[in-house]
Amino acid sequence: LEVDFLDAARGTQKRVTMPDGKTLNITIPAGIREGQVLRLKGQGAAGSDGTAGDAYVEISVRPHPEFRREGNDILTTVPVSLGEALNGASVRVDTVDGPVDV
């Protein structure tokens, strides 16, 4: 399942259609990583004994134009002039939760 970078960072709900045609609402937890697998207990195909097995969904995170992830950190680049840095200016920085002044 492919999800947007910000959805992976914040968490979201996604509706997916399984190969058998069944539709499921999946909770994507905040902070999920590329390649992480979600186990959907009892949502898979029936086994030889007739009971439903588990379905597994591998997550793919689309890149974001401003943010990148390194471990548990989300990074962005903000241009700051020499004058701003020397004078301790306040700079607006975009975050996954919206802009903040730092």
C-alpha positions in Angstrom: 0.0 0.0 0.0 1.5 3.3 -1.1 0.9 6.2 1.3 2.0 9.9 1.3 4.9 11.0 3.4 2.8 13.2 5.6 0.2 10.4 6.1 3.0 8.1 7.2 4.3 10.7 9.6 1.0 11.7 11.2 -1.0 8.4 10.8 -4.2 8.0 8.8 -7.0 5.7 7.7 -7.0 4.1 4.2 -9.6 2.1 2.4 -8.2 -0.8 0.4 -9.7 -3.5 -1.7 -8.3 -7.0 -1.1 -7.6 -9.4 -4.0 -10.9 -11.3 -3.1 -12.9 -8.0 -3.6 -13.4 -7.4 0.1 -13.0 -3.7 1.2 -11.2 -2.9 4.4 -10.5 0.3 6.4 -6.8 0.1 7.5 -5.4 2.3 10.3 -1.9 3.5 9.3 -0.1 4.3 12.6 1.8 7.5 12.9 5.5 7.1 12.2 5.2 4.0 10.0 8.3 3.3 7.9 9.0 2.3 4.3 8.8 -1.5 4.0 7.0 -2.0 7.3 4.3 -4.7 7.2 0.9 -4.4 8.9 -0.8 -7.6 10.0 -4.6 -7.7 9.6 -5.7 -10.5 11.8 -8.5 -12.7 10.4 -8.7 -10.6 7.1 -6.9 -13.0 4.8 -8.1 -16.0 2.7 -9.6 -19.0 4.4 -7.2 -21.9 5.2 -7.8 -25.6 4.6 -9.9 -25.7 7.8 -12.1 -22.9 6.6 -11.0 -20.3 9.1 -9.8 -16.9 7.8 -6.1 -16.3 7.9 -4.2 -13.1 8.3 -3.6 -10.5 5.6 -0.3 -8.7 5.4 0.1 -5.2 3.9 3.5 -3.8 3.1 3.8 0.0 3.3 5.5 2.1 0.6 6.0 5.8 1.5 6.0 8.3 -1.3 8.8 10.9 -1.1 8.0 14.5 -0.1 9.5 17.5 -1.9 10.5 19.2 1.4 10.9 16.6 4.1 13.1 13.5 4.4 13.3 10.9 7.1 16.5 9.7 8.8 15.8 7.2 11.6 13.2 8.7 13.8 13.9 12.3 12.7 12.2 14.3 9.9 14.5 16.8 8.3 14.1 19.8 6.1 16.4 22.5 4.9 15.6 26.2 5.7 17.7 28.9 4.2 19.0 31.4 6.8 21.0 34.5 5.8 24.2 35.4 7.7 22.5 38.5 9.1 19.6 36.4 10.4 21.9 34.0 12.0 24.1 36.7 13.7 21.1 38.7 14.9 19.1 35.7 16.2 16.2 36.3 13.8 12.9 34.3 14.0 12.5 32.1 11.0 9.3 30.4 9.8 9.9 26.6 9.4 7.4 24.1 7.8 6.8 21.0 9.9 4.6 17.9 9.3 2.1 19.6 11.7 2.2 23.0 10.1 4.6 26.0 10.1 6.3 27.2 13.3 8.5 30.2 14.1 12.0 29.3 15.5 
